[in-house]
Amino acid sequence: KKRIVVLISGSGSNLQALIDACGTGHIAGEVVGVVSNIADAFGLTRAENAGVANQVLSHREFSSRDAYDQQLIQCIDEYTPDLVVLAGFMRILTPEFVQHYQGKLLNIHPSLLPKYQGLNTHQRAIDAGDETHGVSVHFVTEELDGGPVILQAKVPVFAEDTASDLAERVHEQEHRIYPLVVNWFCQDRLTMSENCAILDNEPLAENGYA
Ligand code: GAR
């Protein structure tokens, strides 16, 4: 079984989906540790309830991004993970951090990348009048929200949608596709090579919708 460490900053509903999928055998792995940069993140309670080791590493106690990320690497590596999963971890990572976990660092981003990198993705999709929005799971590289996409899912945008309506619709898809991708990795079917995601020896196009 692969050892998975999950990084969070908030509610942790994706963390919950991953823990649940490990529990039911839909992921051939185990969440062995959770690290949050926010002390009162509800995801910590979810980890606690599931009996998963968890800890807070607050960025506020560090004078630089480099110093924080170095300590974060130390925390994570104590769990000897095979895979590190960002699940609503709302921090920009240093190149050193990203390189340390090259090829074994996944992120989920609430937009159809390369559209809407960064924050407020749901409101931006509404403001642009998009009829379709969605979510992307990708390998993390030094380019912010720019690493190779593994899997995307689309949702419709309705005329009366608020950002939170849309976020809720996207979350349902997140909870479906993140466990799928994590399981591919745990089954040794998914790798990154030369900035491309490879599944079962086939390079994945950027429009691999689930
Ligand atoms: C998710 O929607 C995820 O896509 C997003 O944060 C939310 C976390 O929800 N991630 C980002 O915006 C990364 N820049 P959760 O805490 O309930 O899993």
Boltz pocket constraint, residues with backbone or C-beta under 6 A from the ligand:
constraints:
  - pocket:
      binder: B
      contacts: [[A, 8], [A, 9], [A, 10], [A, 11], [A, 12], [A, 13], [A, 14], [A, 15], [A, 43], [A, 87], [A, 88], [A, 89], [A, 90], [A, 108], [A, 109], [A, 110], [A, 118], [A, 171], [A, 174]]
      max_distance: 6.0
